[in-house]
Amino acid sequence: MSNMTTAQRRRIPASSPQETGDGVCWPTLSEAPLGRAEAEAVAALLRAVADPARLQLVSVIQAARDSEACVCDLVAPLGLSQPTVSHHLKVLLDAGLVTRSRRQNWAYYRLVPERLAALAHLLAPPIGASRCIDQPVRASTHPD
């Protein structure tokens, strides 16, 4: 058995199958409890997608040809102003969920698959747990 701490195991080299591409193997919430620094990093990533407009942006970009979209093509699907869409894209950019490239006067955004994989990995159920999303959420059995 290894003498590594949980935090050291979570920072696995790039050859690891759990590697998300950003040099960090993101934890799942079903692993050992998160430390404060890990919880803050995870919370920052979750905050970036915890907005309906940003979730829509991720969805629209994912569905776009080559998973890339011009900011000019993102305004109409969201029904928001261009400055508001740009603000939300900046939040996603700062979280590392999208990259931006400039072409003449336009900015194009592309999803970062490794960061999306980090989100998926984070929320993965414990090994052996059902992965079916159709199961109803059961109400708490705590007494009133």
Backbone hydrogen bonds in HBPLUS format (Angstrom, degrees):
<---DONOR---> <-ACCEPTOR-->    atom                        ^
c    i                          cat <-CA-CA->   ^        H-A-AA   ^      H-
h    n   atom  resd res      DA  || num        DHA   H-A  angle D-A-AA Bond
n    s   type  num  typ     dist DA aas  dist angle  dist       angle   num
A0009-ARG N   A0005-THR O   2.99 MM   4  6.33 156.3  2.05 153.1 159.6     1
A0010-ARG N   A0006-THR O   3.06 MM   4  6.32 140.3  2.23 145.5 156.4     2
A0011-ARG N   A0008-GLN O   3.19 MM   3  5.36 147.8  2.30 102.8 111.8     3
A0025-CYS N   A0010-ARG O   2.95 MM  15  5.14 128.7  2.22 146.0 160.9     4
A0016-SER N   A0013-PRO O   2.98 MM   3  5.91 169.2  1.99 133.1 135.5     5
A0019-GLU N   A0016-SER O   3.16 MM   3  5.28 160.8  2.20 106.6 112.3     6
A0031-GLU N   A0028-THR O   3.24 MM   3  5.55 168.6  2.25 109.5 112.8     7
A0029-LEU N   A0122-LEU O   3.15 MM  93  6.09 149.1  2.25 162.9 154.6     8
A0039-ALA N   A0035-GLY O   2.86 MM   4  6.03 162.1  1.89 156.1 161.8     9
A0040-GLU N   A0036-ARG O   2.93 MM   4  6.16 153.0  2.01 149.2 156.3    10
A0041-ALA N   A0037-ALA O   3.04 MM   4  6.30 156.6  2.09 146.8 152.7    11
A0042-VAL N   A0038-GLU O   2.90 MM   4  6.11 164.5  1.92 156.0 160.3    12
A0043-ALA N   A0039-ALA O   2.84 MM   4  5.92 158.4  1.89 144.4 151.2    13
A0044-ALA N   A0040-GLU O   3.00 MM   4  6.16 151.0  2.08 142.7 149.7    14
A0045-LEU N   A0041-ALA O   3.22 MM   4  6.50 155.3  2.28 143.8 149.6    15
A0046-LEU N   A0042-VAL O   2.92 MM   4  6.21 161.3  1.95 154.3 159.9    16
A0047-ARG N   A0043-ALA O   2.79 MM   4  5.94 154.2  1.85 148.5 155.7    17
A0048-ALA N   A0044-ALA O   3.24 MM   4  6.42 144.9  2.37 137.7 145.6    18
A0049-VAL N   A0046-LEU O   3.13 MM   3  5.43 135.4  2.33 103.0 114.2    19
A0050-ALA N   A0046-LEU O   2.95 MM   4  5.94 110.5  2.45 140.4 158.8    20
A0050-ALA N   A0047-ARG O   3.23 MM   3  4.86 152.6  2.31  93.9 102.1    21
A0055-LEU N   A0051-ASP O   2.95 MM   4  6.23 157.8  2.00 160.0 167.2    22
A0056-GLN N   A0052-PRO O   2.93 MM   4  6.13 155.4  1.99 145.4 152.3    23
A0057-LEU N   A0053-ALA O   2.90 MM   4  6.19 153.8  1.97 143.6 151.1    24
A0058-VAL N   A0054-ARG O   2.97 MM   4  6.24 162.1  2.00 149.4 153.0    25
A0059-SER N   A0055-LEU O   3.00 MM   4  6.23 159.6  2.04 146.8 152.6    26
A0060-VAL N   A0056-GLN O   2.78 MM   4  6.01 164.5  1.80 160.4 164.2    27
A0061-ILE N   A0057-LEU O   2.89 MM   4  5.99 168.7  1.90 155.6 158.9    28
A0062-GLN N   A0058-VAL O   2.90 MM   4  5.97 158.9  1.95 145.5 152.2    29
A0063-ALA N   A0059-SER O   2.99 MM   4  6.16 150.9  2.08 144.8 152.1    30
A0064-ALA N   A0060-VAL O   3.03 MM   4  6.11 122.2  2.37 137.5 152.0    31
A0064-ALA N   A0061-ILE O   3.15 MM   3  5.05 141.5  2.30  96.4 107.6    32
A0067-SER N   A0064-ALA O   2.83 MM   3  4.83 151.2  1.92 132.4 127.3    33
A0068-GLU N   A0065-ARG O   3.34 MM   3  6.24 151.4  2.43 124.2 126.0    34
A0069-ALA N   A0109-TYR O   2.88 MM  40  5.36 155.6  1.94 148.2 155.9    35
A0109-TYR N   A0069-ALA O   2.75 MM  40  5.36 167.9  1.76 152.9 153.8    36
A0073-ASP N   A0070-CYS O   2.82 MM   3  5.31 148.2  1.92 113.9 123.5    37
A0071-VAL N   A0107-ALA O   2.93 MM  36  5.88 159.4  1.98 175.3 174.8    38
A0074-LEU N   A0071-VAL O   3.11 MM   3  5.12 161.1  2.14 105.1 110.9    39
A0079-GLY N   A0075-VAL O   2.96 MM   4  6.05 134.5  2.18 148.2 162.0    40
A0079-GLY N   A0076-ALA O   3.14 MM   3  5.04 130.3  2.40  96.4 110.0    41
A0085-VAL N   A0081-SER O   2.96 MM   4  6.28 161.9  1.99 156.7 161.9    42
A0086-SER N   A0082-GLN O   2.88 MM   4  6.05 162.0  1.91 153.2 158.5    43
A0087-HIS N   A0083-PRO O   2.96 MM   4  6.17 147.7  2.07 139.2 147.6    44
A0088-HIS N   A0084-THR O   3.08 MM   4  6.41 162.3  2.11 151.5 154.7    45
A0089-LEU N   A0085-VAL O   2.90 MM   4  6.16 155.1  1.96 151.9 159.6    46
A0090-LYS N   A0086-SER O   2.94 MM   4  6.13 146.7  2.05 143.6 152.3    47
A0091-VAL N   A0087-HIS O   3.11 MM   4  6.51 148.6  2.21 147.1 155.2    48
A0092-LEU N   A0088-HIS O   3.09 MM   4  6.45 159.6  2.14 147.4 152.3    49
A0093-LEU N   A0089-LEU O   2.80 MM   4  5.99 150.9  1.88 145.5 154.6    50
A0094-ASP N   A0090-LYS O   2.81 MM   4  6.00 163.5  1.84 150.9 154.5    51
A0095-ALA N   A0091-VAL O   3.08 MM   4  6.27 139.9  2.24 139.9 150.4    52
A0097-LEU N   A0092-LEU O   2.95 MM   5  5.29 147.6  2.06 166.5 160.2    53
A0096-GLY N   A0093-LEU O   2.95 MM   3  5.09 154.4  2.02 104.9 113.2    54
A0112-VAL N   A0097-LEU O   2.90 MM  15  5.26 149.7  1.99 137.4 133.4    55
A0099-THR N   A0110-ARG O   2.74 MM  11  5.31 150.1  1.83 150.2 160.6    56
A0110-ARG N   A0099-THR O   3.05 MM  11  5.31 153.2  2.12 141.1 147.8    57
A0101-SER N   A0108-TYR O   2.91 MM   7  5.28 152.5  1.98 146.0 154.7    58
A0108-TYR N   A0101-SER O   2.79 MM   7  5.28 168.0  1.80 160.3 164.6    59
A0103-ARG N   A0106-TRP O   2.90 MM   3  5.42 167.1  1.92 161.3 165.3    60
A0106-TRP N   A0103-ARG O   3.03 MM   3  5.42 165.1  2.05 134.8 133.0    61
A0115-ARG N   A0112-VAL O   2.96 MM   3  5.58 130.0  2.22 116.6 128.7    62
A0116-LEU N   A0112-VAL O   3.24 MM   4  6.63 155.8  2.31 152.3 159.6    63
A0117-ALA N   A0113-PRO O   2.85 MM   4  6.09 151.3  1.93 147.2 155.9    64
A0118-ALA N   A0114-GLU O   2.93 MM   4  6.19 139.2  2.10 134.7 145.9    65
A0119-LEU N   A0115-ARG O   3.09 MM   4  6.46 150.4  2.18 143.1 149.6    66
A0120-ALA N   A0116-LEU O   3.00 MM   4  6.34 162.1  2.03 149.5 154.1    67
A0121-HIS N   A0117-ALA O   2.77 MM   4  5.93 159.7  1.81 150.6 156.5    68
A0122-LEU N   A0118-ALA O   2.89 MM   4  5.98 156.7  1.94 144.9 151.4    69
A0123-LEU N   A0119-LEU O   3.20 MM   4  6.43 154.2  2.27 149.4 154.4    70
A0124-ALA N   A0121-HIS O   3.17 MM   3  5.10 162.7  2.20 103.9 108.9    71
A0129-ALA N   A0126-PRO O   2.94 MM   3  5.50 161.7  1.97 137.4 140.5    72
